[in-house]
Amino acid sequence: LPVSTREGVVLLDPMMVSHAMFDGVLVTLVTRDGRRHLTDASLQDIAARLPADRFVRAHRRALLNLHEVAILRPTDSGGYLAVTHAGDEVPVSRQTARRLRRALGL
């Protein structure tokens, strides 16, 4: 997965990507080893280049590797806060939470 950053083009193994978060300006790609890469690529562009069976658009501002989720904490809004194996928290929207519950048989 080539990602344009300020340092240049970083080549990432898609299976090493834990999640991606949009902060309103840039997207931060976080890898399983905790490295963070800032890019101006959109979440939509990044999602299109990642395996659809492994990654989900968890929130309008977040992509999530389902294999990296350790805990799903319910929120008051009906969604979840996904905690990754590395301890990062990723919001999961109410709509995506419904799909996850069905997929997990909950």
Phi and psi in radians as a Rosetta constraint file:
Dihedral C 1 N 2 CA 2 C 2 CIRCULARHARMONIC -1.345 0.35
Dihedral N 2 CA 2 C 2 N 3 CIRCULARHARMONIC 2.305 0.35
Dihedral C 2 N 3 CA 3 C 3 CIRCULARHARMONIC -2.274 0.35
Dihedral N 3 CA 3 C 3 N 4 CIRCULARHARMONIC 2.156 0.35
Dihedral C 3 N 4 CA 4 C 4 CIRCULARHARMONIC -1.381 0.35
Dihedral N 4 CA 4 C 4 N 5 CIRCULARHARMONIC 2.175 0.35
Dihedral C 4 N 5 CA 5 C 5 CIRCULARHARMONIC -2.257 0.35
Dihedral N 5 CA 5 C 5 N 6 CIRCULARHARMONIC 3.117 0.35
Dihedral C 5 N 6 CA 6 C 6 CIRCULARHARMONIC -1.146 0.35
Dihedral N 6 CA 6 C 6 N 7 CIRCULARHARMONIC -0.496 0.35
Dihedral C 6 N 7 CA 7 C 7 CIRCULARHARMONIC -1.388 0.35
Dihedral N 7 CA 7 C 7 N 8 CIRCULARHARMONIC -0.226 0.35
Dihedral C 7 N 8 CA 8 C 8 CIRCULARHARMONIC 2.259 0.35
Dihedral N 8 CA 8 C 8 N 9 CIRCULARHARMONIC -2.841 0.35
Dihedral C 8 N 9 CA 9 C 9 CIRCULARHARMONIC -1.549 0.35
Dihedral N 9 CA 9 C 9 N 10 CIRCULARHARMONIC 2.095 0.35
Dihedral C 9 N 10 CA 10 C 10 CIRCULARHARMONIC -1.748 0.35
Dihedral N 10 CA 10 C 10 N 11 CIRCULARHARMONIC 2.312 0.35
Dihedral C 10 N 11 CA 11 C 11 CIRCULARHARMONIC -1.734 0.35
Dihedral N 11 CA 11 C 11 N 12 CIRCULARHARMONIC 2.029 0.35
Dihedral C 11 N 12 CA 12 C 12 CIRCULARHARMONIC -1.973 0.35
Dihedral N 12 CA 12 C 12 N 13 CIRCULARHARMONIC 2.480 0.35
Dihedral C 12 N 13 CA 13 C 13 CIRCULARHARMONIC -1.322 0.35
Dihedral N 13 CA 13 C 13 N 14 CIRCULARHARMONIC 2.109 0.35
Dihedral C 13 N 14 CA 14 C 14 CIRCULARHARMONIC -0.957 0.35
Dihedral N 14 CA 14 C 14 N 15 CIRCULARHARMONIC -0.536 0.35
Dihedral C 14 N 15 CA 15 C 15 CIRCULARHARMONIC -1.272 0.35
Dihedral N 15 CA 15 C 15 N 16 CIRCULARHARMONIC -0.267 0.35
Dihedral C 15 N 16 CA 16 C 16 CIRCULARHARMONIC -1.544 0.35
Dihedral N 16 CA 16 C 16 N 17 CIRCULARHARMONIC -0.170 0.35
Dihedral C 16 N 17 CA 17 C 17 CIRCULARHARMONIC -1.355 0.35
Dihedral N 17 CA 17 C 17 N 18 CIRCULARHARMONIC 2.179 0.35
Dihedral C 17 N 18 CA 18 C 18 CIRCULARHARMONIC -1.502 0.35
Dihedral N 18 CA 18 C 18 N 19 CIRCULARHARMONIC -0.888 0.35
Dihedral C 18 N 19 CA 19 C 19 CIRCULARHARMONIC -2.887 0.35
Dihedral N 19 CA 19 C 19 N 20 CIRCULARHARMONIC 2.975 0.35
Dihedral C 19 N 20 CA 20 C 20 CIRCULARHARMONIC -2.402 0.35
Dihedral N 20 CA 20 C 20 N 21 CIRCULARHARMONIC 2.383 0.35
Dihedral C 20 N 21 CA 21 C 21 CIRCULARHARMONIC -2.220 0.35
Dihedral N 21 CA 21 C 21 N 22 CIRCULARHARMONIC 2.345 0.35
Dihedral C 21 N 22 CA 22 C 22 CIRCULARHARMONIC -1.688 0.35
Dihedral N 22 CA 22 C 22 N 23 CIRCULARHARMONIC 2.220 0.35
Dihedral C 22 N 23 CA 23 C 23 CIRCULARHARMONIC -1.771 0.35
Dihedral N 23 CA 23 C 23 N 24 CIRCULARHARMONIC 0.162 0.35
Dihedral C 23 N 24 CA 24 C 24 CIRCULARHARMONIC 1.853 0.35
Dihedral N 24 CA 24 C 24 N 25 CIRCULARHARMONIC -0.386 0.35
Dihedral C 24 N 25 CA 25 C 25 CIRCULARHARMONIC -2.238 0.35
Dihedral N 25 CA 25 C 25 N 26 CIRCULARHARMONIC -0.933 0.35
Dihedral C 25 N 26 CA 26 C 26 CIRCULARHARMONIC -2.129 0.35
Dihedral N 26 CA 26 C 26 N 27 CIRCULARHARMONIC 2.848 0.35
Dihedral C 26 N 27 CA 27 C 27 CIRCULARHARMONIC -1.870 0.35
Dihedral N 27 CA 27 C 27 N 28 CIRCULARHARMONIC 2.330 0.35
Dihedral C 27 N 28 CA 28 C 28 CIRCULARHARMONIC -1.815 0.35
Dihedral N 28 CA 28 C 28 N 29 CIRCULARHARMONIC 2.058 0.35
Dihedral C 28 N 29 CA 29 C 29 CIRCULARHARMONIC -1.623 0.35
Dihedral N 29 CA 29 C 29 N 30 CIRCULARHARMONIC 2.217 0.35
Dihedral C 29 N 30 CA 30 C 30 CIRCULARHARMONIC -1.982 0.35
Dihedral N 30 CA 30 C 30 N 31 CIRCULARHARMONIC 2.263 0.35
Dihedral C 30 N 31 CA 31 C 31 CIRCULARHARMONIC -1.693 0.35
Dihedral N 31 CA 31 C 31 N 32 CIRCULARHARMONIC 2.899 0.35
Dihedral C 31 N 32 CA 32 C 32 CIRCULARHARMONIC -1.044 0.35
Dihedral N 32 CA 32 C 32 N 33 CIRCULARHARMONIC -0.492 0.35
Dihedral C 32 N 33 CA 33 C 33 CIRCULARHARMONIC -1.531 0.35
Dihedral N 33 CA 33 C 33 N 34 CIRCULARHARMONIC 0.144 0.35
Dihedral C 33 N 34 CA 34 C 34 CIRCULARHARMONIC 1.577 0.35
Dihedral N 34 CA 34 C 34 N 35 CIRCULARHARMONIC -0.018 0.35
Dihedral C 34 N 35 CA 35 C 35 CIRCULARHARMONIC -1.236 0.35
Dihedral N 35 CA 35 C 35 N 36 CIRCULARHARMONIC 2.534 0.35
Dihedral C 35 N 36 CA 36 C 36 CIRCULARHARMONIC -2.153 0.35
Dihedral N 36 CA 36 C 36 N 37 CIRCULARHARMONIC 2.302 0.35
Dihedral C 36 N 37 CA 37 C 37 CIRCULARHARMONIC -2.210 0.35
Dihedral N 37 CA 37 C 37 N 38 CIRCULARHARMONIC 2.123 0.35
Dihedral C 37 N 38 CA 38 C 38 CIRCULARHARMONIC -1.540 0.35
Dihedral N 38 CA 38 C 38 N 39 CIRCULARHARMONIC 2.343 0.35
Dihedral C 38 N 39 CA 39 C 39 CIRCULARHARMONIC -2.491 0.35
Dihedral N 39 CA 39 C 39 N 40 CIRCULARHARMONIC 2.719 0.35
Dihedral C 39 N 40 CA 40 C 40 CIRCULARHARMONIC -1.674 0.35
Dihedral N 40 CA 40 C 40 N 41 CIRCULARHARMONIC 0.114 0.35
Dihedral C 40 N 41 CA 41 C 41 CIRCULARHARMONIC -1.164 0.35
Dihedral N 41 CA 41 C 41 N 42 CIRCULARHARMONIC 2.610 0.35
Dihedral C 41 N 42 CA 42 C 42 CIRCULARHARMONIC -1.431 0.35
Dihedral N 42 CA 42 C 42 N 43 CIRCULARHARMONIC 2.765 0.35
Dihedral C 42 N 43 CA 43 C 43 CIRCULARHARMONIC -1.042 0.35
Dihedral N 43 CA 43 C 43 N 44 CIRCULARHARMONIC -0.646 0.35
Dihedral C 43 N 44 CA 44 C 44 CIRCULARHARMONIC -1.081 0.35
Dihedral N 44 CA 44 C 44 N 45 CIRCULARHARMONIC -0.773 0.35
Dihedral C 44 N 45 CA 45 C 45 CIRCULARHARMONIC -1.129 0.35
Dihedral N 45 CA 45 C 45 N 46 CIRCULARHARMONIC -0.727 0.35
Dihedral C 45 N 46 CA 46 C 46 CIRCULARHARMONIC -1.159 0.35
Dihedral N 46 CA 46 C 46 N 47 CIRCULARHARMONIC -0.770 0.35
Dihedral C 46 N 47 CA 47 C 47 CIRCULARHARMONIC -1.048 0.35
Dihedral N 47 CA 47 C 47 N 48 CIRCULARHARMONIC -0.648 0.35
Dihedral C 47 N 48 CA 48 C 48 CIRCULARHARMONIC -1.147 0.35
Dihedral N 48 CA 48 C 48 N 49 CIRCULARHARMONIC -0.385 0.35
Dihedral C 48 N 49 CA 49 C 49 CIRCULARHARMONIC -1.776 0.35
Dihedral N 49 CA 49 C 49 N 50 CIRCULARHARMONIC 0.055 0.35
Dihedral C 49 N 50 CA 50 C 50 CIRCULARHARMONIC -1.882 0.35
Dihedral N 50 CA 50 C 50 N 51 CIRCULARHARMONIC 2.683 0.35
Dihedral C 50 N 51 CA 51 C 51 CIRCULARHARMONIC -1.083 0.35
Dihedral N 51 CA 51 C 51 N 52 CIRCULARHARMONIC 2.118 0.35
Dihedral C 51 N 52 CA 52 C 52 CIRCULARHARMONIC -1.162 0.35
Dihedral N 52 CA 52 C 52 N 53 CIRCULARHARMONIC -0.415 0.35
Dihedral C 52 N 53 CA 53 C 53 CIRCULARHARMONIC -1.376 0.35
Dihedral N 53 CA 53 C 53 N 54 CIRCULARHARMONIC -0.190 0.35
Dihedral C 53 N 54 CA 54 C 54 CIRCULARHARMONIC -1.968 0.35
Dihedral N 54 CA 54 C 54 N 55 CIRCULARHARMONIC -0.528 0.35
Dihedral C 54 N 55 CA 55 C 55 CIRCULARHARMONIC -1.959 0.35
Dihedral N 55 CA 55 C 55 N 56 CIRCULARHARMONIC 2.506 0.35
Dihedral C 55 N 56 CA 56 C 56 CIRCULARHARMONIC -2.307 0.35
Dihedral N 56 CA 56 C 56 N 57 CIRCULARHARMONIC 2.518 0.35
Dihedral C 56 N 57 CA 57 C 57 CIRCULARHARMONIC -1.357 0.35
Dihedral N 57 CA 57 C 57 N 58 CIRCULARHARMONIC 1.637 0.35
Dihedral C 57 N 58 CA 58 C 58 CIRCULARHARMONIC -1.267 0.35
Dihedral N 58 CA 58 C 58 N 59 CIRCULARHARMONIC -0.495 0.35
Dihedral C 58 N 59 CA 59 C 59 CIRCULARHARMONIC -2.777 0.35
Dihedral N 59 CA 59 C 59 N 60 CIRCULARHARMONIC 2.839 0.35
Dihedral C 59 N 60 CA 60 C 60 CIRCULARHARMONIC -1.078 0.35
Dihedral N 60 CA 60 C 60 N 61 CIRCULARHARMONIC -0.311 0.35
Dihedral C 60 N 61 CA 61 C 61 CIRCULARHARMONIC -1.974 0.35
Dihedral N 61 CA 61 C 61 N 62 CIRCULARHARMONIC 0.201 0.35
Dihedral C 61 N 62 CA 62 C 62 CIRCULARHARMONIC -2.598 0.35
Dihedral N 62 CA 62 C 62 N 63 CIRCULARHARMONIC 2.467 0.35
Dihedral C 62 N 63 CA 63 C 63 CIRCULARHARMONIC -1.954 0.35
Dihedral N 63 CA 63 C 63 N 64 CIRCULARHARMONIC 2.552 0.35
Dihedral C 63 N 64 CA 64 C 64 CIRCULARHARMONIC -2.419 0.35
Dihedral N 64 CA 64 C 64 N 65 CIRCULARHARMONIC 2.313 0.35
Dihedral C 64 N 65 CA 65 C 65 CIRCULARHARMONIC -1.445 0.35
Dihedral N 65 CA 65 C 65 N 66 CIRCULARHARMONIC 1.975 0.35
Dihedral C 65 N 66 CA 66 C 66 CIRCULARHARMONIC -1.077 0.35
Dihedral N 66 CA 66 C 66 N 67 CIRCULARHARMONIC -0.450 0.35
Dihedral C 66 N 67 CA 67 C 67 CIRCULARHARMONIC -1.320 0.35
Dihedral N 67 CA 67 C 67 N 68 CIRCULARHARMONIC -0.158 0.35
Dihedral C 67 N 68 CA 68 C 68 CIRCULARHARMONIC -1.740 0.35
Dihedral N 68 CA 68 C 68 N 69 CIRCULARHARMONIC -0.015 0.35
Dihedral C 68 N 69 CA 69 C 69 CIRCULARHARMONIC -1.420 0.35
Dihedral N 69 CA 69 C 69 N 70 CIRCULARHARMONIC 2.196 0.35
Dihedral C 69 N 70 CA 70 C 70 CIRCULARHARMONIC -1.756 0.35
Dihedral N 70 CA 70 C 70 N 71 CIRCULARHARMONIC -0.684 0.35
Dihedral C 70 N 71 CA 71 C 71 CIRCULARHARMONIC -2.476 0.35
Dihedral N 71 CA 71 C 71 N 72 CIRCULARHARMONIC 2.450 0.35
Dihedral C 71 N 72 CA 72 C 72 CIRCULARHARMONIC -1.971 0.35
Dihedral N 72 CA 72 C 72 N 73 CIRCULARHARMONIC 1.892 0.35
Dihedral C 72 N 73 CA 73 C 73 CIRCULARHARMONIC -1.678 0.35
Dihedral N 73 CA 73 C 73 N 74 CIRCULARHARMONIC 2.187 0.35
Dihedral C 73 N 74 CA 74 C 74 CIRCULARHARMONIC -1.153 0.35
Dihedral N 74 CA 74 C 74 N 75 CIRCULARHARMONIC 2.553 0.35
Dihedral C 74 N 75 CA 75 C 75 CIRCULARHARMONIC -1.983 0.35
Dihedral N 75 CA 75 C 75 N 76 CIRCULARHARMONIC 2.884 0.35
Dihedral C 75 N 76 CA 76 C 76 CIRCULARHARMONIC -1.100 0.35
Dihedral N 76 CA 76 C 76 N 77 CIRCULARHARMONIC -0.449 0.35
Dihedral C 76 N 77 CA 77 C 77 CIRCULARHARMONIC -1.388 0.35
Dihedral N 77 CA 77 C 77 N 78 CIRCULARHARMONIC -0.117 0.35
Dihedral C 77 N 78 CA 78 C 78 CIRCULARHARMONIC 1.713 0.35
Dihedral N 78 CA 78 C 78 N 79 CIRCULARHARMONIC -0.029 0.35
Dihedral C 78 N 79 CA 79 C 79 CIRCULARHARMONIC -1.672 0.35
Dihedral N 79 CA 79 C 79 N 80 CIRCULARHARMONIC -2.744 0.35
Dihedral C 79 N 80 CA 80 C 80 CIRCULARHARMONIC -2.373 0.35
Dihedral N 80 CA 80 C 80 N 81 CIRCULARHARMONIC 2.847 0.35
Dihedral C 80 N 81 CA 81 C 81 CIRCULARHARMONIC -1.998 0.35
Dihedral N 81 CA 81 C 81 N 82 CIRCULARHARMONIC 1.929 0.35
Dihedral C 81 N 82 CA 82 C 82 CIRCULARHARMONIC -1.461 0.35
Dihedral N 82 CA 82 C 82 N 83 CIRCULARHARMONIC 2.231 0.35
Dihedral C 82 N 83 CA 83 C 83 CIRCULARHARMONIC -1.841 0.35
Dihedral N 83 CA 83 C 83 N 84 CIRCULARHARMONIC 2.148 0.35
Dihedral C 83 N 84 CA 84 C 84 CIRCULARHARMONIC -1.392 0.35
Dihedral N 84 CA 84 C 84 N 85 CIRCULARHARMONIC 2.950 0.35
Dihedral C 84 N 85 CA 85 C 85 CIRCULARHARMONIC -1.043 0.35
Dihedral N 85 CA 85 C 85 N 86 CIRCULARHARMONIC -0.483 0.35
Dihedral C 85 N 86 CA 86 C 86 CIRCULARHARMONIC -1.467 0.35
Dihedral N 86 CA 86 C 86 N 87 CIRCULARHARMONIC -0.117 0.35
Dihedral C 86 N 87 CA 87 C 87 CIRCULARHARMONIC 1.686 0.35
Dihedral N 87 CA 87 C 87 N 88 CIRCULARHARMONIC 0.014 0.35
Dihedral C 87 N 88 CA 88 C 88 CIRCULARHARMONIC -1.304 0.35
Dihedral N 88 CA 88 C 88 N 89 CIRCULARHARMONIC 2.587 0.35
Dihedral C 88 N 89 CA 89 C 89 CIRCULARHARMONIC -1.885 0.35
Dihedral N 89 CA 89 C 89 N 90 CIRCULARHARMONIC 2.280 0.35
Dihedral C 89 N 90 CA 90 C 90 CIRCULARHARMONIC -2.210 0.35
Dihedral N 90 CA 90 C 90 N 91 CIRCULARHARMONIC 2.183 0.35
Dihedral C 90 N 91 CA 91 C 91 CIRCULARHARMONIC -1.218 0.35
Dihedral N 91 CA 91 C 91 N 92 CIRCULARHARMONIC 2.490 0.35
Dihedral C 91 N 92 CA 92 C 92 CIRCULARHARMONIC -2.129 0.35
Dihedral N 92 CA 92 C 92 N 93 CIRCULARHARMONIC 2.103 0.35
Dihedral C 92 N 93 CA 93 C 93 CIRCULARHARMONIC -1.147 0.35
Dihedral N 93 CA 93 C 93 N 94 CIRCULARHARMONIC 2.840 0.35
Dihedral C 93 N 94 CA 94 C 94 CIRCULARHARMONIC -1.017 0.35
Dihedral N 94 CA 94 C 94 N 95 CIRCULARHARMONIC -0.759 0.35
Dihedral C 94 N 95 CA 95 C 95 CIRCULARHARMONIC -1.117 0.35
Dihedral N 95 CA 95 C 95 N 96 CIRCULARHARMONIC -0.785 0.35
Dihedral C 95 N 96 CA 96 C 96 CIRCULARHARMONIC -1.189 0.35
Dihedral N 96 CA 96 C 96 N 97 CIRCULARHARMONIC -0.585 0.35
Dihedral C 96 N 97 CA 97 C 97 CIRCULARHARMONIC -1.064 0.35
Dihedral N 97 CA 97 C 97 N 98 CIRCULARHARMONIC -0.688 0.35
Dihedral C 97 N 98 CA 98 C 98 CIRCULARHARMONIC -1.059 0.35
Dihedral N 98 CA 98 C 98 N 99 CIRCULARHARMONIC -0.802 0.35
Dihedral C 98 N 99 CA 99 C 99 CIRCULARHARMONIC -1.111 0.35
Dihedral N 99 CA 99 C 99 N 100 CIRCULARHARMONIC -0.691 0.35
Dihedral C 99 N 100 CA 100 C 100 CIRCULARHARMONIC -1.139 0.35
Dihedral N 100 CA 100 C 100 N 101 CIRCULARHARMONIC -0.738 0.35
Dihedral C 100 N 101 CA 101 C 101 CIRCULARHARMONIC -1.051 0.35
Dihedral N 101 CA 101 C 101 N 102 CIRCULARHARMONIC -0.775 0.35
Dihedral C 101 N 102 CA 102 C 102 CIRCULARHARMONIC -1.106 0.35
Dihedral N 102 CA 102 C 102 N 103 CIRCULARHARMONIC -0.773 0.35
Dihedral C 102 N 103 CA 103 C 103 CIRCULARHARMONIC -1.106 0.35
Dihedral N 103 CA 103 C 103 N 104 CIRCULARHARMONIC -0.591 0.35
Dihedral C 103 N 104 CA 104 C 104 CIRCULARHARMONIC -1.562 0.35
Dihedral N 104 CA 104 C 104 N 105 CIRCULARHARMONIC -0.051 0.35
Dihedral C 104 N 105 CA 105 C 105 CIRCULARHARMONIC 1.311 0.35
Dihedral N 105 CA 105 C 105 N 106 CIRCULARHARMONIC 0.510 0.35
